[in-house]
């Protein structure tokens, strides 16, 4: 078991990041901490895509001018991750803007307090 974890450390780190991110989204009442949990969860997914795309002894997917091409890594997962990073940054920016607006309107960032305030209105 130890040898398997030592050889697949990226997957172990992915599960740890995913677990911490999921815990932060579920257990915390603070909206900023929930947003940080979403970002950790996204990072775990990015790590998963990069780990799956790894090819032992693979090279860049450029056809050589001489000789037969060897094992090549697929560029698609890396392109997907780059696109997801841009979407994640946009999601974080919109989330922070909403959090600032919520704080200016209600004066709190705790979800339970927001529910009480909204129920009183």
VENQUIJO-V255420 format. One record per residue. SS is DSSP state (A for helix, B for strand, O for the rest). Layout:
# VENQUIJO-V255420
ss = (SS:SS)
This chain:
# VENQUIJO-V255420
ss = (O:A:A:A:A:A:A:O:A:A:A:A:A:A:A:A:A:A:A:A:A:A:A:A:A:A:A:O:O:B:A:A:A:A:A:A:A:A:A:A:A:A:A:A:A:A:A:A:A:A:A:A:A:O:O:O:O:O:B:O:O:O:O:O:O:O:O:O:O:O:O:B:O:O:O:A:A:A:A:A:A:A:A:A:A:A:A:A:A:A:A:A:A:A:A:A:A:A:A:A:A:A:A:A:A:A:O:O:O:B:A:A:A:A:A:A:A:A:A:A:O)
